[in-house]
Amino acid sequence: GNSVTQMEGPVTLSEEAFLTINCTYTATGYPSLFWYVQYPGEGLQLLLKATKADDKGSNKGLEATYRKETTSFHLEKGSVQVSDSAVYFCALSDRQGGSEKLVFGKGTKLTVNP
Amino acid sequence: DVKVTQSSRYLVKRTGEKVFLECVQDMDHENMFWYRQDPGLGLRLIYFSYDVKMKEKGDIPEGYSVSREKKERFSLILESASTNQTSMYLCASSFVSGNTIYFGEGSWLTVV
């Protein structure tokens, strides 16, 4: 079945450091890919998405590019801030019957220190 | 803005109790989902529904049931709560033709 593997955390960085959170997927066909973010005590929010190969999703300085050749969707930011501290989930869409559902990675906790 | 509302943020229940977790969405979405989130395991799909009165099992349906009598409301039911069902439960919804899924804020359930 379809699956998502993302790098295990926790990840701790200093402010202004470069961030990469790796995400690779296994899927039949061409799923849409997503990054969701979860701030402490809250539900998940859609951060960005890409629906086809070579698409780049971006939001709040974070970005990810859909790489079909490497089946990857790594999340990157050139200079992190304390406010980026959160848990990040990579996900892919999985069509089952007539509806679409998400398959998630296990999440990566990011802590950014001042 | 899409609003997915989970009625209870924090619940404490006793082993063996019947527990209802309620979720309402205001965007006329056809699809609704229940996930549970556990440290180190990420999000796992319990049940989903693509229409009123329709339901499909997800990856971990054992010990749970669901009800969807109205399009906007999707209830998760723990028939007889057990301590291993202590978790955070997340409700979500989406259009059938789209692939962006919107989440509620989550319900923290502790079974003692």
Interface residues (C-beta under 8 A of the other chain):
Chain A: S32 F34 Y36 E42 G43 L44 Q45 L46 K49 T51 F89 S93 Q96 G97 G98 S99 E100 K101 L102 F104 G105 K106 G107
Chain B: V4 E30 N31 F33 Y35 G40 L41 G42 L43 R44 L45 F48 Y50 E56 G58 L90 A92 S94 V96 G98 N99 T100 I101 Y102 F103 G104 E105 G106
